[in-house]
């Protein structure tokens, strides 16, 4: 059995985050000591590794909850979830690329020098969406 601190050291997940996952029902302490300290089994440690890796891959907690509760032989549902997450990541990448292009365009509009009385074109662009070339 592992204490919550040992779980944290072994997984790199902070103790408050483990407590949060416990409140969310993603992980459960299997026992408590006489002093009411949580104790987790090897399965709890493995579950926390699963949660941590899912979060590292950018999965939302609700998706991790679904995955953790799935029949491990349900290939179709696992594949569907992975493909949906991949599509979401690709959409985010495309949005970030549009955002990058717009920020490059905005940042090159001003030399960064001082011009008497002129409004900085970067500040003007940040304050007015109509000055953007693309929707982002």
C-alpha beads as a LAMMPS data file, in Angstrom:
LAMMPS data file: protein, C-alpha beads

136 atoms
135 bonds

1 atom types
1 bond types

-500.0 500.0 xlo xhi
-500.0 500.0 ylo yhi
-500.0 500.0 zlo zhi

Masses

1 110.0

Atoms # bond

1 1 1 0.000 0.000 0.000
2 1 1 1.175 3.492 -0.830
3 1 1 0.637 6.764 0.978
4 1 1 -0.584 9.703 -1.035
5 1 1 2.910 11.220 -0.766
6 1 1 4.486 8.050 -2.169
7 1 1 1.947 8.044 -5.007
8 1 1 2.914 11.647 -5.728
9 1 1 6.643 10.855 -5.760
10 1 1 6.196 7.821 -8.021
11 1 1 3.952 9.563 -10.564
12 1 1 4.940 13.224 -10.418
13 1 1 1.314 14.153 -9.677
14 1 1 1.013 16.676 -6.861
15 1 1 -0.831 15.659 -3.703
16 1 1 -3.626 18.260 -4.125
17 1 1 -4.191 16.980 -7.662
18 1 1 -4.436 13.394 -6.394
19 1 1 -7.002 14.564 -3.830
20 1 1 -8.897 16.334 -6.616
21 1 1 -8.891 13.161 -8.730
22 1 1 -10.175 11.300 -5.694
23 1 1 -13.004 13.838 -5.268
24 1 1 -13.822 13.467 -8.969
25 1 1 -14.061 9.690 -8.558
26 1 1 -11.144 8.962 -10.890
27 1 1 -9.068 7.250 -8.206
28 1 1 -9.966 5.821 -4.834
29 1 1 -8.013 5.176 -1.670
30 1 1 -8.454 1.488 -0.898
31 1 1 -7.843 1.896 2.811
32 1 1 -7.104 4.361 5.579
33 1 1 -4.721 4.052 8.484
34 1 1 -5.744 4.408 12.125
35 1 1 -4.662 8.042 11.721
36 1 1 -7.080 8.376 8.740
37 1 1 -4.307 8.646 6.133
38 1 1 -5.154 7.420 2.646
39 1 1 -3.559 4.210 1.381
40 1 1 -3.526 3.234 -2.274
41 1 1 -2.844 -0.168 -3.819
42 1 1 -0.715 -1.029 -6.842
43 1 1 -3.907 -0.720 -8.923
44 1 1 -4.334 2.832 -7.595
45 1 1 -0.764 3.621 -8.601
46 1 1 -1.389 2.187 -12.079
47 1 1 -4.641 4.163 -12.377
48 1 1 -2.820 7.371 -11.448
49 1 1 -0.131 6.644 -14.070
50 1 1 -2.965 6.140 -16.594
51 1 1 -4.591 9.442 -15.614
52 1 1 -1.271 11.293 -15.706
53 1 1 -0.373 9.981 -19.149
54 1 1 -3.850 10.788 -20.450
55 1 1 -3.488 14.350 -19.181
56 1 1 -0.015 14.551 -20.750
57 1 1 -1.663 13.591 -24.056
58 1 1 -4.142 16.439 -23.579
59 1 1 -7.194 14.332 -22.827
60 1 1 -9.950 15.979 -20.789
61 1 1 -10.740 14.359 -17.442
62 1 1 -14.154 13.203 -18.642
63 1 1 -12.548 11.352 -21.549
64 1 1 -10.057 9.787 -19.154
65 1 1 -12.976 8.716 -16.970
66 1 1 -14.612 7.020 -19.975
67 1 1 -11.352 5.338 -21.018
68 1 1 -10.609 4.135 -17.489
69 1 1 -14.050 2.574 -17.236
70 1 1 -13.987 0.883 -20.639
71 1 1 -13.744 -2.788 -21.360
72 1 1 -10.097 -3.145 -22.488
73 1 1 -11.235 -5.288 -25.414
74 1 1 -13.497 -2.537 -26.826
75 1 1 -11.248 -1.623 -29.740
76 1 1 -13.899 0.339 -31.657
77 1 1 -14.664 2.763 -28.829
78 1 1 -10.987 3.278 -28.001
79 1 1 -10.282 3.978 -31.663
80 1 1 -13.224 6.398 -31.891
81 1 1 -12.044 8.326 -28.823
82 1 1 -8.448 8.514 -30.101
83 1 1 -9.583 9.754 -33.529
84 1 1 -11.898 12.373 -32.012
85 1 1 -9.068 13.663 -29.831
86 1 1 -6.705 13.708 -32.818
87 1 1 -9.220 15.758 -34.814
88 1 1 -9.532 18.197 -31.903
89 1 1 -5.739 18.536 -31.657
90 1 1 -5.472 19.148 -35.409
91 1 1 -8.161 21.847 -35.175
92 1 1 -6.239 23.518 -32.340
93 1 1 -2.980 23.356 -34.307
94 1 1 -4.664 24.970 -37.332
95 1 1 -6.078 27.721 -35.099
96 1 1 -2.668 28.305 -33.509
97 1 1 -1.054 28.525 -36.952
98 1 1 -3.605 31.176 -38.002
99 1 1 -2.951 32.996 -34.743
100 1 1 0.811 32.825 -35.322
101 1 1 0.474 34.262 -38.834
102 1 1 -1.683 37.112 -37.553
103 1 1 0.729 37.903 -34.711
104 1 1 3.672 37.925 -37.136
105 1 1 1.743 40.326 -39.369
106 1 1 0.815 42.566 -36.417
107 1 1 4.305 42.591 -34.916
108 1 1 5.907 43.654 -38.207
109 1 1 3.596 46.662 -38.504
110 1 1 5.620 48.575 -35.945
111 1 1 9.385 48.936 -35.705
112 1 1 9.264 49.324 -31.934
113 1 1 10.785 52.786 -32.147
114 1 1 9.170 55.935 -30.857
115 1 1 7.242 58.195 -33.159
116 1 1 5.945 61.495 -31.812
117 1 1 2.230 61.345 -31.276
118 1 1 1.597 58.203 -33.318
119 1 1 -0.368 55.379 -31.810
120 1 1 1.575 52.145 -31.828
121 1 1 0.084 50.038 -34.626
122 1 1 0.613 46.875 -32.554
123 1 1 -1.484 48.288 -29.702
124 1 1 -4.100 49.483 -32.178
125 1 1 -4.295 46.016 -33.739
126 1 1 -4.599 44.334 -30.333
127 1 1 -7.489 46.655 -29.499
128 1 1 -9.416 46.339 -32.758
129 1 1 -10.326 42.959 -34.251
130 1 1 -11.275 44.685 -37.519
131 1 1 -7.557 45.293 -38.147
132 1 1 -6.905 41.552 -38.345
133 1 1 -6.609 39.904 -41.748
134 1 1 -8.094 36.559 -40.691
135 1 1 -10.535 35.199 -38.156
136 1 1 -8.666 33.616 -35.283

Bonds

1 1 1 2
2 1 2 3
3 1 3 4
4 1 4 5
5 1 5 6
6 1 6 7
7 1 7 8
8 1 8 9
9 1 9 10
10 1 10 11
11 1 11 12
12 1 12 13
13 1 13 14
14 1 14 15
15 1 15 16
16 1 16 17
17 1 17 18
18 1 18 19
19 1 19 20
20 1 20 21
21 1 21 22
22 1 22 23
23 1 23 24
24 1 24 25
25 1 25 26
26 1 26 27
27 1 27 28
28 1 28 29
29 1 29 30
30 1 30 31
31 1 31 32
32 1 32 33
33 1 33 34
34 1 34 35
35 1 35 36
36 1 36 37
37 1 37 38
38 1 38 39
39 1 39 40
40 1 40 41
41 1 41 42
42 1 42 43
43 1 43 44
44 1 44 45
45 1 45 46
46 1 46 47
47 1 47 48
48 1 48 49
49 1 49 50
50 1 50 51
51 1 51 52
52 1 52 53
53 1 53 54
54 1 54 55
55 1 55 56
56 1 56 57
57 1 57 58
58 1 58 59
59 1 59 60
60 1 60 61
61 1 61 62
62 1 62 63
63 1 63 64
64 1 64 65
65 1 65 66
66 1 66 67
67 1 67 68
68 1 68 69
69 1 69 70
70 1 70 71
71 1 71 72
72 1 72 73
73 1 73 74
74 1 74 75
75 1 75 76
76 1 76 77
77 1 77 78
78 1 78 79
79 1 79 80
80 1 80 81
81 1 81 82
82 1 82 83
83 1 83 84
84 1 84 85
85 1 85 86
86 1 86 87
87 1 87 88
88 1 88 89
89 1 89 90
90 1 90 91
91 1 91 92
92 1 92 93
93 1 93 94
94 1 94 95
95 1 95 96
96 1 96 97
97 1 97 98
98 1 98 99
99 1 99 100
100 1 100 101
101 1 101 102
102 1 102 103
103 1 103 104
104 1 104 105
105 1 105 106
106 1 106 107
107 1 107 108
108 1 108 109
109 1 109 110
110 1 110 111
111 1 111 112
112 1 112 113
113 1 113 114
114 1 114 115
115 1 115 116
116 1 116 117
117 1 117 118
118 1 118 119
119 1 119 120
120 1 120 121
121 1 121 122
122 1 122 123
123 1 123 124
124 1 124 125
125 1 125 126
126 1 126 127
127 1 127 128
128 1 128 129
129 1 129 130
130 1 130 131
131 1 131 132
132 1 132 133
133 1 133 134
134 1 134 135
135 1 135 136
